[in-house]
Amino acid sequence: MIFMNRSIRKYFVLLILLVLFLDCAVYVSPVSAATIVVDTNEDQNNTDIEHCSLREAITAAKIDDDFGGCSAGSGADIITLPADNYTLSGQLPYISGDITINGAGAASTIIEANACNPVEETCTHTNLIFWVFDSGTLTLNDLTLQHGRNINNNNGGVMFSDGSVTINNCIITANKGTYGGAIRNYYAGIMTISNSTISYSIADPSGGGFFNDGTLTITNSTFLENSTINGGGGAIYNYTGDYGVGSLTITNSTFSGNNAATNGGAIANIGGGTLTLINTTLSVNTGSTGAGIYNDGDSTLNFTNSIIANSITGSDCTNSGTIGTNVNNLVEDGTCSPAISGDPSLGALADNGGPTQTHALLMGSTAIDAGNLGACPGADQRGVARPKGSGCDIGAFEFYPAVADMTGTPTSGVAPLEVMFTNNSTGEYDTCLWDFGDSTTSDECDPSPHTYTDAGVYTVSLTVSGLGGSDTKTLEDYISVYSPVVADFSGSPTNGIAPLEVNFTNNSTGDYDTCLWDFGDTTTSSECNPSPHTYTDAGVYTVSLTVSGLGGSDTMTKADYISVEELPAHECFLPLVVK
């Protein structure tokens, strides 16, 4: 009995404690992202609580607490960076959490490792901008990264990453490094680049733009005039080696003007790397071997719908390894066993629309409609939908032929006639020339209404020209302009003795084809040039003429126009006889 009482008391105490615990429990909300707004371009570090710098914002995001003038981060944080130039005094804090940095546009939001440009000047700074740990996730949107100079280790000029990095709508330019003039994506690194330009960066020895031994995916981007001093891969050096992954996939991108001191003027695929190209254009690159692509003995090249051409020195493509996929490629000098060889007729690198520069296909290019449609992305590098013809085009640019078309309303009427012309042309064009057929022209693609002042029949043409070539639409005798109708007439004589024969003359002008005379004596005529009319009864007559036709309708009325008198009574006169 005592044992039972003790047991009951024990359970009773436990029940009370459980109730008290539940009553006092505090609900903890799940961690959510915070937005931290930078409000100074000064590179301060916990020195001014009134303002939040980029450096302080990254720290606040990492520690999930207020830091300097920045509010606390919370979980995956977003840093808003207004348009400005942010010059650093050294590398930013390591990225070990999940951080997104949103700029106000790459042209206006610039993060620079130093004011000194290491590509054009003699600089002394030795810092990059970002270092991403394997536990870090960094997303960069609408920014420029420049002037990184990291020459004392193997970690890229402006960024080293062993984590997860996404770069969208950015410019990465004028950097200098060892392995990766701009960026090194290390073994465990997973990096995605889209709608971005990587330019004017230098590596000594390898990878003028990127050195990749991780997993790198590039879409809709341009690599422009990157170079190496002693090694290969003017734009990208892709490498597996003993520990790396070396996986590089490039879609809808352009490599132009890159230069390697050794192999792979644009891309060197080395040491077991896997390089996959889809609808990519490589042009005007330079390398001692493989000015476009160098694929060494342990590596694999897969390429589809891609162009390699216009190499300055070295063959377009050099392969001593494995070519896996090889579908509908155009290599000008025929290296790497393409489906098509010869000049692809590329335009100069230019702003052809979209966020990055491209080499346009010129009219008549053998690359037009020659791609494998099943392998084509849904749009080209600029965002132009594919296909625009019977098949998609080879390379990063989809040719969209200019086709002139237009309508006008109204197409007929009385002068002065105002006609609204509508440009219904399709394709890529940026210049227009209208010929309205009355000795006047316009170079506006959407012209103001045009007024025809003179009667006539006019032929109208529209010529459109641009990236899609040139085309002309001509509409013969398209606009008919008529003279306005003005009724007028005269009669002779206008008075006399009944019966009075009057000859009426039609003096009307304009475009008309029907007439109606009312002679005022209940008789009418539909002849435009009637026979003489005879008034048989004395009276005063109002005459009208109505003329109608394409020029409209008009009536002239002459009141009391004709006066007819009766013949006076005959008087008898006796002849005077003179004897």
C-alpha positions as CSV (number, residue, x, y, z in Angstrom):
1,M,0.0,0.0,0.0
2,I,2.8,2.4,0.9
3,F,4.5,1.4,-2.4
4,M,1.4,2.2,-4.4
5,N,1.0,5.6,-2.7
6,R,4.6,6.5,-3.4
7,S,4.1,5.5,-7.0
8,I,1.0,7.5,-7.4
9,R,2.7,10.6,-5.9
10,K,5.6,10.1,-8.2
11,Y,3.4,10.1,-11.4
12,F,1.3,13.0,-10.0
13,V,4.5,15.1,-9.6
14,L,5.7,14.3,-13.1
15,L,2.3,15.2,-14.5
16,I,2.3,18.6,-12.8
17,L,5.8,19.3,-14.1
18,L,4.8,18.4,-17.6
19,V,1.8,20.8,-17.5
20,L,4.0,23.6,-16.1
21,F,6.5,23.0,-18.9
22,L,3.9,23.1,-21.6
23,D,2.4,26.3,-20.1
24,C,5.7,28.0,-20.0
25,A,7.0,26.8,-23.4
26,V,7.9,29.6,-25.8
27,Y,7.1,29.3,-29.5
28,V,10.2,29.8,-31.7
29,S,9.4,31.0,-35.2
30,P,11.4,29.5,-38.1
31,V,14.4,31.4,-39.3
32,S,13.6,33.6,-42.4
33,A,15.7,35.7,-44.7
34,A,16.6,39.3,-43.9
35,T,17.2,42.2,-46.3
36,I,20.1,44.4,-45.4
37,V,20.4,47.7,-47.3
38,V,23.9,49.2,-47.8
39,D,23.8,53.0,-47.6
40,T,27.5,54.0,-47.9
41,N,30.2,53.3,-50.5
42,E,32.9,53.7,-47.8
43,D,34.6,50.5,-46.9
44,Q,34.1,50.9,-43.2
45,N,34.2,48.0,-40.7
46,N,32.2,48.6,-37.5
47,T,33.4,52.2,-37.3
48,D,30.1,54.1,-37.9
49,I,26.8,52.9,-36.6
50,E,25.0,55.5,-38.6
51,H,25.8,53.8,-41.9
52,C,25.9,50.3,-43.3
53,S,28.8,49.3,-45.6
54,L,29.0,46.3,-47.9
55,R,31.7,44.8,-45.7
56,E,29.5,45.3,-42.6
57,A,26.5,43.9,-44.4
58,I,28.2,40.6,-45.2
59,T,29.4,40.3,-41.5
60,A,25.8,41.1,-40.3
61,A,24.5,38.4,-42.6
62,K,27.1,35.9,-41.4
63,I,26.5,36.4,-37.6
64,D,22.8,37.0,-37.8
65,D,23.2,40.1,-35.6
66,D,23.5,43.8,-35.9
67,F,27.0,44.9,-37.0
68,G,28.2,48.4,-37.6
69,G,25.3,50.3,-39.0
70,C,23.7,47.2,-40.5
71,S,20.7,45.4,-39.3
72,A,20.9,41.8,-38.3
73,G,20.9,39.0,-40.8
74,S,18.6,36.0,-40.5
75,G,19.2,32.8,-42.4
76,A,19.6,33.2,-46.2
77,D,20.1,37.0,-46.5
78,I,19.7,39.5,-49.2
79,I,22.0,42.5,-49.4
80,T,20.8,45.5,-51.5
81,L,23.6,47.5,-53.1
82,P,22.5,50.8,-54.6
83,A,24.1,52.2,-57.7
84,D,27.6,53.5,-56.8
85,N,31.3,52.6,-57.0
86,Y,32.4,50.5,-54.0
87,T,36.2,50.5,-53.7
88,L,37.6,48.0,-51.2
89,S,40.6,48.2,-48.9
90,G,41.0,44.5,-48.9
91,Q,39.2,41.2,-49.5
92,L,35.6,41.1,-48.2
93,P,34.7,38.7,-45.3
94,Y,34.6,35.0,-46.2
95,I,31.3,33.7,-47.5
96,S,30.2,30.8,-45.4
97,G,26.4,31.1,-45.3
98,D,23.8,31.9,-47.9
99,I,24.0,35.5,-49.2
100,T,22.5,37.2,-52.2
101,I,23.9,40.6,-53.3
102,N,21.6,42.6,-55.6
103,G,23.0,45.6,-57.5
104,A,21.1,48.3,-59.4
105,G,22.6,47.3,-62.7
106,A,26.1,46.2,-63.8
107,A,26.9,49.5,-65.5
108,S,26.1,51.5,-62.3
109,T,26.9,49.2,-59.4
110,I,30.6,48.5,-59.3
111,I,32.6,46.6,-56.7
112,E,36.3,47.0,-57.2
113,A,39.2,45.4,-55.3
114,N,41.2,48.6,-55.7
115,A,41.0,51.8,-57.7
116,C,44.1,50.6,-59.6
117,N,43.5,48.6,-62.8
118,P,46.0,45.8,-62.7
119,V,45.6,45.1,-66.4
120,E,46.5,48.6,-67.5
121,E,48.5,50.0,-64.6
122,T,51.3,49.0,-62.2
123,C,49.5,48.1,-59.1
124,T,50.6,47.0,-55.6
125,H,47.4,45.6,-54.1
126,T,47.2,41.8,-53.9
127,N,43.6,41.1,-52.9
128,L,40.6,39.5,-54.6
129,I,37.0,40.5,-53.7
130,F,35.2,37.3,-52.7
131,W,36.3,34.0,-51.2
132,V,33.5,31.4,-50.9
133,F,33.9,28.5,-48.5
134,D,32.6,25.1,-49.3
135,S,29.7,25.8,-46.9
136,G,29.0,29.1,-48.6
137,T,26.3,30.0,-51.1
138,L,26.7,33.3,-53.0
139,T,24.4,34.8,-55.6
140,L,25.4,38.0,-57.4
141,N,23.0,39.9,-59.5
142,D,23.4,43.1,-61.7
143,L,27.0,44.0,-60.5
144,T,30.4,44.7,-61.9
145,L,33.4,43.1,-60.3
146,Q,36.8,44.6,-61.3
147,H,40.4,45.2,-60.5
148,G,41.1,42.0,-58.5
149,R,44.8,41.3,-58.3
150,N,45.7,38.0,-56.6
151,I,49.1,37.0,-57.7
152,N,50.5,35.4,-54.6
153,N,48.5,32.1,-54.6
154,N,46.5,30.0,-57.0
155,N,43.1,31.4,-56.2
156,G,41.8,33.6,-59.0
157,G,42.0,37.4,-59.5
158,V,38.6,38.5,-58.2
159,M,37.0,35.4,-56.7
160,F,37.9,32.0,-55.3
161,S,35.1,29.6,-54.7
162,D,34.9,26.1,-53.2
163,G,31.1,26.5,-52.6
164,S,28.0,27.4,-54.6
165,V,28.0,30.5,-56.7
166,T,25.4,32.0,-59.1
167,I,26.3,35.0,-61.2
168,N,23.5,36.8,-63.2
169,N,23.7,39.9,-65.4
170,C,27.2,40.8,-64.2
171,I,30.3,42.2,-65.7
172,I,33.6,40.8,-64.5
173,T,36.5,42.8,-66.0
174,A,40.1,43.9,-65.7
175,N,41.3,41.4,-63.2
176,K,44.7,39.6,-62.8
177,G,45.4,36.3,-61.2
178,T,47.4,33.1,-61.4
179,Y,45.1,30.2,-61.9
180,G,42.1,32.1,-63.2
181,G,42.6,35.8,-64.1
182,A,39.1,36.5,-62.8
183,I,37.7,33.5,-61.0
184,R,38.9,30.1,-59.8
185,N,36.1,27.6,-59.3
186,Y,37.8,25.0,-57.1
187,Y,37.2,21.2,-56.7
188,A,33.9,21.2,-54.8
189,G,32.8,24.4,-56.4
190,I,29.5,24.5,-58.3
191,M,29.2,27.7,-60.3
192,T,26.5,29.0,-62.7
193,I,27.0,32.1,-64.9
194,S,24.3,33.6,-67.1
195,N,23.8,36.8,-69.1
196,S,27.2,38.1,-68.1
197,T,30.4,39.4,-69.7
198,I,33.9,38.3,-68.6
199,S,36.5,40.5,-70.2
200,Y,40.0,41.9,-70.3
201,S,41.3,39.7,-67.5
202,I,44.8,38.1,-67.4
203,A,46.2,35.0,-65.9
204,D,49.7,33.9,-65.3
205,P,49.9,31.1,-66.1
206,S,46.4,29.7,-67.0
207,G,42.8,30.5,-67.4
208,G,42.6,34.2,-68.5
209,G,39.0,34.4,-67.5
210,F,38.3,31.2,-65.4
211,F,40.2,28.3,-64.1
212,N,37.7,25.6,-63.4
213,D,38.4,22.3,-61.6
214,G,34.9,22.1,-60.2
215,T,31.5,22.2,-62.0
216,L,30.9,25.3,-64.1
217,T,27.8,26.0,-66.2
218,I,27.7,29.1,-68.5
219,T,24.7,30.3,-70.5
220,N,24.1,33.5,-72.6
221,S,27.4,35.0,-71.7
222,T,30.4,36.5,-73.6
223,F,34.1,36.1,-72.9
224,L,36.0,39.0,-74.5
225,E,39.7,39.5,-74.8
226,N,40.9,37.5,-71.8
227,S,44.4,36.2,-72.0
228,T,47.2,34.2,-70.4
229,I,50.9,35.1,-70.2
230,N,52.6,31.7,-69.9
231,G,49.9,29.1,-70.0
232,G,46.7,27.9,-71.8
233,G,43.1,28.7,-71.8
234,G,42.8,32.3,-72.9
235,A,39.3,32.5,-71.6
236,I,38.8,29.2,-69.6
237,Y,41.1,26.5,-68.4
238,N,39.1,23.4,-67.6
239,Y,41.0,20.8,-65.5
240,T,40.3,17.7,-63.6
241,G,43.7,16.4,-62.4
242,D,43.8,14.0,-59.5
243,Y,41.1,15.6,-57.3
244,G,39.0,17.9,-59.4
245,V,35.8,17.5,-61.3
246,G,36.5,19.6,-64.4
247,S,33.0,19.7,-65.8
248,L,32.3,22.7,-68.0
249,T,29.0,23.2,-69.9
250,I,28.6,26.2,-72.2
251,T,25.3,27.1,-73.9
252,N,24.4,30.1,-76.1
253,S,27.7,31.9,-75.4
254,T,30.3,33.8,-77.4
255,F,34.1,33.7,-77.1
256,S,35.8,36.5,-79.0
257,G,39.3,37.9,-79.1
258,N,40.8,35.7,-76.3
259,N,44.5,34.8,-76.4
260,A,46.5,32.0,-74.9
261,A,50.3,31.9,-74.8
262,T,50.1,28.2,-75.4
263,N,47.1,25.9,-76.0
264,G,43.5,26.7,-76.2
265,G,43.1,30.4,-77.3
266,A,39.5,30.3,-76.1
267,I,39.2,27.1,-74.1
268,A,41.8,24.5,-72.9
269,N,40.2,21.2,-71.8
270,I,43.0,19.4,-69.9
271,G,43.7,16.5,-67.6
272,G,40.5,14.5,-67.9
273,G,38.1,17.5,-68.1
274,T,34.7,17.2,-69.8
275,L,33.8,20.1,-72.1
276,T,30.2,20.4,-73.5
277,L,29.4,23.2,-76.0
278,I,25.8,23.8,-77.3
279,N,25.1,26.6,-79.8
280,T,28.2,28.5,-78.9
281,T,30.3,30.7,-81.1
282,L,34.1,31.0,-80.9
283,S,35.7,33.6,-83.2
284,V,38.9,35.7,-83.6
285,N,40.8,33.8,-80.8
286,T,44.5,33.1,-80.7
287,G,46.6,30.2,-79.4
288,S,49.7,28.3,-80.5
289,T,47.6,25.1,-80.7
290,G,43.8,25.0,-80.9
291,A,43.0,28.7,-81.1
292,G,39.4,27.9,-80.5
293,I,39.5,24.7,-78.5
294,Y,42.3,22.5,-77.3
295,N,41.2,19.1,-76.0
296,D,44.1,17.0,-74.6
297,G,44.6,13.2,-74.5
298,D,42.7,12.5,-71.3
299,S,39.8,14.9,-71.9
300,T,36.4,14.7,-73.6
301,L,34.8,17.2,-75.9
302,N,31.1,17.2,-76.6
303,F,29.9,19.9,-79.0
304,T,26.6,20.5,-80.8
305,N,25.4,23.3,-83.1
306,S,28.6,25.3,-82.5
307,I,30.9,27.5,-84.6
308,I,34.7,27.8,-84.4
309,A,36.1,30.2,-86.9
310,N,38.3,33.2,-87.8
311,S,41.2,32.0,-85.6
312,I,44.2,34.4,-85.7
313,T,46.9,31.8,-85.2
314,G,46.7,28.1,-84.6
315,S,44.1,25.7,-85.9
316,D,40.5,26.3,-84.9
317,C,40.2,23.0,-82.9
318,T,43.0,20.6,-81.7
319,N,42.0,17.3,-80.4
320,S,44.1,14.5,-79.0
321,G,41.5,13.2,-76.6
322,T,37.9,12.0,-77.1
323,I,35.2,13.6,-79.1
324,G,31.9,12.3,-77.8
325,T,28.9,14.2,-79.2
326,N,29.7,15.9,-82.5
327,V,26.4,17.1,-84.1
328,N,25.9,19.8,-86.7
329,N,29.0,21.9,-85.9
330,L,30.7,24.4,-88.2
331,V,34.5,24.6,-87.9
332,E,36.0,26.8,-90.6
333,D,39.2,24.9,-91.1
334,G,37.6,21.5,-90.8
335,T,39.4,20.4,-87.6
336,C,37.7,18.2,-85.0
337,S,35.6,16.6,-87.8
338,P,32.7,19.0,-88.1
339,A,29.6,18.5,-90.3
340,I,30.3,21.8,-92.1
341,S,33.5,23.7,-92.8
342,G,34.2,27.0,-94.5
343,D,33.6,30.7,-93.6
344,P,30.4,31.1,-91.5
345,S,30.0,34.8,-92.5
346,L,30.1,36.3,-89.0
347,G,29.6,40.0,-88.3
348,A,31.9,41.8,-85.9
349,L,31.3,41.5,-82.2
350,A,28.6,44.0,-81.4
351,D,25.5,44.9,-79.4
352,N,23.0,43.0,-81.4
353,G,20.4,43.1,-78.6
354,G,20.2,41.2,-75.3
355,P,22.5,41.7,-72.3
356,T,25.7,40.6,-74.0
357,Q,27.6,41.2,-77.2
358,T,27.4,38.6,-80.0
359,H,28.7,37.8,-83.5
360,A,25.7,38.1,-85.9
361,L,25.2,35.6,-88.7
362,L,25.2,37.6,-91.9
363,M,22.7,36.9,-94.7
364,G,23.7,33.9,-96.7
365,S,25.7,32.2,-93.9
366,T,25.9,28.5,-94.2
367,A,25.1,28.3,-90.5
368,I,21.5,29.5,-91.0
369,D,18.9,26.8,-90.5
370,A,21.8,24.2,-90.4
371,G,21.6,23.3,-86.7
372,N,20.0,20.2,-85.1
373,L,16.6,21.5,-84.1
374,G,16.1,18.9,-81.4
375,A,19.3,20.0,-79.6
376,C,18.7,23.8,-79.9
377,P,17.8,25.9,-76.9
378,G,14.5,27.7,-77.1
379,A,16.1,31.0,-77.6
380,D,19.5,32.3,-78.7
381,Q,22.1,34.2,-76.6
382,R,20.1,37.4,-76.9
383,G,16.8,35.9,-76.0
384,V,15.5,35.7,-79.6
385,A,13.2,32.7,-80.0
386,R,14.5,29.7,-82.0
387,P,14.0,28.7,-84.7
388,K,13.3,31.5,-87.2
389,G,13.5,29.3,-90.3
390,S,13.1,25.7,-91.2
391,G,15.7,24.8,-88.6
392,C,17.6,26.5,-85.9
393,D,20.9,28.2,-86.7
394,I,24.4,27.0,-85.7
395,G,26.1,29.2,-83.1
396,A,24.9,31.6,-80.4
397,F,23.0,33.9,-82.8
398,E,19.7,33.1,-84.5
399,F,19.3,34.9,-87.8
400,Y,15.9,36.5,-88.1
401,P,15.4,37.6,-91.8
402,A,13.9,41.0,-92.3
403,V,10.6,40.8,-94.3
404,A,9.0,44.1,-95.2
405,D,5.3,44.5,-95.0
406,M,2.9,47.4,-94.6
407,T,-0.7,48.7,-94.9
408,G,-2.3,52.0,-95.3
409,T,-5.7,53.4,-94.4
410,P,-7.7,54.8,-96.2
411,T,-6.4,53.7,-99.6
412,S,-8.6,56.1,-101.5
413,G,-10.3,59.4,-100.9
414,V,-10.5,63.1,-101.9
415,A,-7.5,65.4,-101.8
416,P,-6.1,66.4,-99.4
417,L,-6.1,62.7,-98.3
418,E,-4.4,61.8,-95.0
419,V,-3.2,58.2,-94.9
420,M,-2.0,56.3,-91.8
421,F,0.7,53.8,-92.8
422,T,1.4,50.9,-90.5
423,N,4.7,49.0,-90.6
424,N,3.9,45.3,-90.3
425,S,7.5,44.1,-91.1
426,T,9.0,41.2,-89.2
427,G,12.6,40.1,-88.5
428,E,15.6,42.0,-87.3
429,Y,15.9,45.5,-88.9
430,D,16.7,48.9,-87.5
431,T,16.4,51.2,-90.5
432,C,13.4,52.0,-92.7
433,L,12.8,53.9,-95.9
434,W,9.3,54.8,-97.1
435,D,8.6,56.1,-100.6
436,F,5.0,57.4,-100.7
437,G,5.0,57.8,-104.5
438,D,4.5,61.6,-104.5
439,S,8.2,62.5,-104.4
440,T,8.2,62.4,-100.6
441,T,10.0,59.8,-98.4
442,S,10.4,59.1,-94.7
443,D,13.1,57.2,-92.7
444,E,10.8,56.7,-89.7
445,C,9.9,53.0,-89.1
446,D,6.6,54.1,-87.8
447,P,5.9,57.3,-89.7
448,S,3.4,60.1,-89.0
449,P,0.3,60.2,-91.2
450,H,1.1,61.2,-94.7
451,T,-1.1,63.7,-96.6
452,Y,-1.5,63.5,-100.4
453,T,-2.3,67.0,-101.7
454,D,-2.7,66.2,-105.4
455,A,-5.1,63.9,-107.2
456,G,-3.4,60.8,-108.6
457,V,-2.7,57.1,-108.2
458,Y,0.4,56.4,-106.1
459,T,2.7,53.4,-105.7
460,V,4.1,53.0,-102.2
461,S,7.2,51.1,-101.1
462,L,8.8,50.2,-97.8
463,T,12.4,49.0,-97.4
464,V,13.7,47.6,-94.1
465,S,17.3,46.8,-93.3
466,G,19.3,45.5,-90.4
467,L,20.8,42.3,-88.9
468,G,18.2,40.3,-90.8
469,G,19.3,41.7,-94.2
470,S,17.3,44.0,-96.4
471,D,13.8,43.6,-97.9
472,T,11.4,45.8,-99.9
473,K,7.6,45.7,-100.1
474,T,6.1,47.6,-103.0
475,L,2.3,48.1,-103.5
476,E,1.5,49.2,-107.0
477,D,-1.2,51.9,-107.5
478,Y,-2.0,51.5,-103.8
479,I,-3.3,55.0,-103.0
480,S,-6.0,56.7,-105.2
481,V,-6.5,60.3,-104.5
482,Y,-9.4,62.1,-106.3
483,S,-10.0,65.8,-107.1
484,P,-12.9,67.2,-105.1
485,V,-16.0,67.8,-107.1
486,V,-17.1,71.4,-107.7
487,A,-20.3,71.9,-109.6
488,D,-20.5,74.9,-112.0
489,F,-22.4,75.7,-115.2
490,S,-23.5,78.6,-117.4
491,G,-26.4,79.1,-119.8
492,S,-26.9,81.2,-122.9
493,P,-29.0,83.1,-123.5
494,T,-30.4,83.7,-120.0
495,N,-33.5,85.7,-121.2
496,G,-35.6,86.0,-124.2
497,I,-39.0,85.5,-125.8
498,A,-40.8,82.1,-125.5
499,P,-40.1,79.7,-126.9
500,L,-36.5,80.3,-125.6
501,E,-33.8,77.8,-126.4
502,V,-31.0,77.9,-123.9
503,N,-27.6,76.1,-124.3
504,F,-26.3,75.0,-120.9
505,T,-22.6,74.4,-120.5
506,N,-21.2,72.2,-117.7
507,N,-18.2,73.9,-116.2
508,S,-17.8,71.5,-113.2
509,T,-14.4,70.3,-112.0
510,G,-13.1,67.2,-110.1
511,D,-13.7,63.5,-110.4
512,Y,-17.3,62.9,-111.1
513,D,-19.3,60.7,-113.5
514,T,-22.9,61.4,-112.9
515,C,-24.9,64.6,-113.4
516,L,-28.4,65.8,-112.7
517,W,-29.8,69.0,-114.2
518,D,-33.0,70.6,-112.9
519,F,-34.1,73.3,-115.4
520,G,-36.8,74.6,-113.1
521,D,-39.6,73.9,-115.4
522,T,-40.3,70.4,-114.1
523,T,-37.9,68.9,-116.6
524,T,-34.5,67.3,-115.7
525,S,-31.6,65.7,-117.5
526,S,-29.0,63.2,-116.5
527,E,-26.6,64.1,-119.3
528,C,-23.5,65.8,-118.1
529,N,-23.5,67.9,-121.3
530,P,-27.1,68.2,-122.2
531,S,-28.7,69.2,-125.5
532,P,-30.1,72.7,-125.7
533,H,-33.2,73.1,-123.5
534,T,-36.3,75.0,-124.7
535,Y,-38.4,76.9,-122.3
536,T,-41.9,77.1,-123.9
537,D,-43.7,79.1,-121.3
538,A,-43.0,82.6,-120.0
539,G,-41.5,82.7,-116.5
540,V,-38.5,83.0,-114.3
541,Y,-36.7,79.8,-113.8
542,T,-34.2,78.6,-111.1
543,V,-31.6,76.1,-112.5
544,S,-29.4,73.6,-110.6
545,L,-26.7,71.1,-111.5
546,T,-25.6,68.3,-109.2
547,V,-22.4,66.4,-110.0
548,S,-21.3,63.2,-108.2
549,G,-18.5,60.7,-108.3
550,L,-15.2,59.6,-106.7
551,G,-14.5,63.2,-105.9
552,G,-17.7,63.5,-103.9
553,S,-20.9,65.4,-104.7
554,D,-21.7,69.0,-105.2
555,T,-24.6,71.1,-106.3
556,M,-24.7,74.6,-107.9
557,T,-28.1,76.4,-107.9
558,K,-28.7,79.6,-109.7
559,A,-31.9,81.2,-108.6
560,D,-34.1,83.1,-111.1
561,Y,-31.4,82.4,-113.7
562,I,-33.5,82.2,-116.8
563,S,-36.2,84.8,-117.7
564,V,-38.7,84.0,-120.5
565,E,-41.2,86.5,-121.8
566,E,-44.3,86.0,-123.9
567,L,-44.4,87.3,-127.4
568,P,-46.0,90.9,-127.4
569,A,-49.5,91.3,-129.0
570,H,-49.4,92.1,-132.8
571,E,-50.2,95.7,-133.7
572,C,-51.7,96.6,-137.1
573,F,-49.8,99.2,-139.2
574,L,-51.3,100.6,-142.4
575,P,-48.8,101.3,-145.0
576,L,-48.2,105.0,-145.7
577,V,-48.9,105.7,-149.3
578,V,-47.4,108.9,-150.6
579,K,-48.8,110.2,-153.8
